[in-house]
Amino acid sequence: MAKNHTDFDTVLDENELFSKLVPPEVGSRSRMAIYEKTIRNLPLPPALWDKFQRACKKDESNQKLGKIIKDDPVLAASILRIANAPGLGVRIEITDVGRAVSHLGISLVRTIVSRHSFSAGPAQSAKVYDIRKLWKHGMAVSALAEIIADYIPDCHIEEAATLGLFHDIGKMALNLFPEFIQPASLETNKGHLMYEYERFSCTHIDLGVLLAKHWQLPEKIIQGIAYHHHPAYAEIDAIPHDIRAEVFAVYLADLLAIHMGFDTGDSGIVLPHESFSSMLQGTTLVEIMHSQKVIDEMKRIETIEF
């Protein structure tokens, strides 16, 4: 029996609103050619990132992951600094990277490793989107997607978490092109995708796919980036079956992350199309948001400073 659409509802805070999202236009071919040429000249991520991802998929031990991280002394120092940060409950100073991985958890460590590995990518100073907010948002969505995946049949938790981390990388890429910004006003009845299109003749989805291909991310993650907004305006069958569960988990995680204050400056919350209602089983968004696991994880993420 299909669930009622109200299972996606959540209580809005003051100044929050439910909005609509108009399907995005296809990026301008001439403008996309310029963007692609620039993105192709960006540095590739170091081999360490791929090695770390493969180790995570194999469910390697925290000590093994720590050993990989120690190959980069700067990254290792960053992991230790964050693990010992005030507010994360460390009583005795952590000096071993493997123990730091265990203390922080894979979701948080994945974000730290990814941010370090891709720090030579799109401009780090805030021009269109704030880089710090983007990484915080990705961290929150990744952690929430990992939790939500348990309630979605056939959802691959590791893939949902990775897609959650990278779903908005196109917003980082938009920071590369401030010279193309055109005047535009954000209209809540159209949504931020049309706002981006009016400013850049494309959206962060278009640039996210280009950047993900350049960074040689897994094909399933690239597909997920391409479809990660579809639940807002398309029926369930519009998303390929092999990525549908992970995309839906990330969409719900994105919605909750924005509602819980981990946003990137977008206004409005867009509930999923009602055809997705049968995919969320045994819970509601409100129940997930108020679960102790989510509350604890969001507190940890709030504490972390890069």
N, C-alpha and C positions, 0 to 999 in steps of 0.2 A: 504493500500500500504506500503510495507516494506521500511524502510529508507535506505539510502546509507551508507555504512561502514564509509564514511568520517565524519559522525556525531559523531564518536568516536575520531576523530583526534584532536590533540591539538598542539600548537606551542611549539617546543622543545627549551630549553635554551641551552647555550653553555655547552659542555661536557655531555649533555643528549643524549640518543639514544633510538630508538625503538629496542627492542630485542625480541627474541623468548623464549618460555618456553616449554621444553620437558616434557611430562607427567612423574611424579615421579615414581620411582620404589617402590614396596611394601617393607616396612621396614623388615629388617632381623628378623626372628622369635626369634632367640637366643638373639640378642641384644635387641629387644623389651621387652623380658621377664625380662631382667636386668633393663631396664628403668622403666618398670611398677612397679617392686618391690620397687624401690626408690621413685617413685611418690606416691605410696600408703602410704608411711611413712610421707608424708608432712602433716602439720596441715590443718584442715578444716577451711573454712572461718567462722567468727562469725555469730551468728544468726541475728545481726543487718543488715548485707548485704541482706539477704533474705527478711527481714521485709521491708527494703527500696525498694527493687525491686517490691515486691507485692504492696506497696503503690503507686509506680509510675504507675503500670499497672491499678490501680483503679483511677488514675488521682486525687489523693489526693491533698489538698491545700499545698502551700509552707510552711505554718505554721505547718501543720501536718508532713511534711517531716522534717522540722526543729526540731520538737519535737522528732522524731526518732533519728536524728543525735545527739541531746543533751544527749542521753543515753550514749554516748562515749565522755567524755570531751576532749580527745586528738583530736579526729576527729572534734568536734565542734570548737575547737581552730584553727585547720588547715583551716576549711571552712571560718572562720572569717578573718584569716590572708590573705588568697588568695583574698577574696572579697574586702578587703581594699588595695590591692596591687596597687602601682603607675601604671597608664596607663589604669586602668579599669573604670575611670571616676567617682569615688566616691567623692562627694563634702562634705558630712557630714559623719563622721565615722559610719560604720555599726556595731552595737553591738548585734543585734538580729539575731539568726541563720536563722529563717524563712525569714527575709528580705534578708539575704545573699544568700539564695537559689533562691529567686526571682531575685536578681541582677545578679547572675552567670548564671542562666538557668539550666534546668534539665540535659542537655547533659554534661556540665562541672562538675556539682555536682556528677553525676553518676560516672564519672571517678575518682574524688577525693575520693568518698566513696569506690569504688572498689579497688583503689590503696592502701588505708589504710587497707581495709579488707583482701587483699591478700598479704600484705607486708611480712608476715611470710612464703611465698611460695618459689619459686625458688630463688636462690642466687641473691642478689641485686647488687653485684659488677660486673662490665663489664668483661666478659670472652669471650663470643662468640658474643652476642648482648648487646648493651648498654641499661640498664633498663630504664633510663630516656627517651631515644629516643623512646623506645617501648611504654611507656605510653603516650608520646606526640603524637606519630603516632596513637595509638588507639583512643585518644581523638579527633584528627582531622578527622579520618575515621568515627567515630561515629557521629560527628556533620555534616559531609558532607553527610553521608548516610541518615540522617534524612531529609536533604534538597532534595537530589536526589529522595527519596522515593515518593515525590509528583508527579514526572514525570513518575513513573512506575506503571502501572495498578495493583491493588490488592496488593500493597506492604504495609505490616504492619510496620508503622513508628517506633513504640517502639521496635519491634523485630529487625529491620534493625539497629537501633542505638545501641542496646545491642550487636548484632553480630559484628558490626563495632568495638566496644570497645575490644572484646575478640578474634577477628579472628586470631590474631598472638600470642596467649599465648604460643603456642608451642615453639616460639623463646625464651621465658623466661625459659622454661624447658630445652632447649639445654644448658643453662648456668650451669646446674647441672652436666654435664658430660664432663668436659674439658679433662679428662684422656683418652677419647675415640677418640679425634680428630685425624684424619689421614690427611696427606699432600694432598692437592688438589688445583687446580687452577680454578678460576671462568672463564668459557667460555661463552661469551654472546650468542652464538648460541645454548647453552643448557639451560642457566638460573640458578637461584640460588637454585631451588629445587634439581637439579642434583648435584650441588655443595655441598649442605647439605648432600645429600645421600652419596656422596663419602667421606665425612668427618666423618659421624656418622652411616652409614648404615640405615638411616631413614631420614625423613624430619620433619620440624616443624609442618606439618599437622598431622603426626602420633602421635607426642608427644602432640600436642594441643588437640587431641581427648582424649588421656589418662588423661591429666590434667583436662580437662573439666568434664569428668566423675567423677574423684576423687573429684572435687569441687562441684559436684552435680548440675551443671548448667542445665537449661532446655534442654530437648531432642532436640528441634528445633535448639537451639544454637549449640549443639554438632554436629548435622547434618550439620549446616551451616559452622562450622569450617572444617569439612571433605571435603566440596565441594567448599570452598571459592576461590580456584585457577582454578576451572574447566572452567570458561569462557575464560581463556587464551588459552586452547588447545582442548576443547571439544565442540560438538554441544549442542544446547540448551536443547535437550531432555535427555541429560546425567545427568541433575540435576533434582531431584524429584520435581514435580510440586508444592508441598506445601511449599517449601523453595526457589523456583527459583527466585521469585521477590526480596526477601531479600538478597540472595546471589549476584544477579546482582547489586543491589544498593550498596552493600559493595564493590564489585569489582570495580565499577566505582569510588567510594569514595576513595578506596585505590590508584587507578591510579592518581587521582587528588591530593591526599595528598602527594604522592611521588613527583609529578611534582611541587607542591608548597613548597617543602622543608621539609616536615614532613616525612622523610624516616627513615629506620632503617639500612641503609648501603647497601641495595640492589642496584644493578646497572641495568639500563635499564627500559623502560616502555613497557609493553606488552598490545596491544589493544585487546579488546574482539573478540571472534570468530564472524564472520559476521552474523551468525544465530540469534544473540541476538539483531540485529539492530532494529527490530520492537518493542522491549520492551521499548525503550527510546522515549517517546512521547512528542511532543510540544516544544522540545528544543534540544540543542547540548551540548557536554562537554565544548566547548569554551564559550558558553553563560552562562552555570552554573558557570564556573570558574570566569568569569568576572562580575557576578551578585553582587550587593552591599551586599546582605545577606551573601554570601560566603566570600567576602573580609572582612567584619566586624567580622565575626565569627573567621576567621583565625588570625586576628589581636589580638583578645581576647585570643586565645589559645597561640599565640606566647608570650603574656605578662605573662602568668601564670608560676610560678616557684613552684615546689613541695618542 
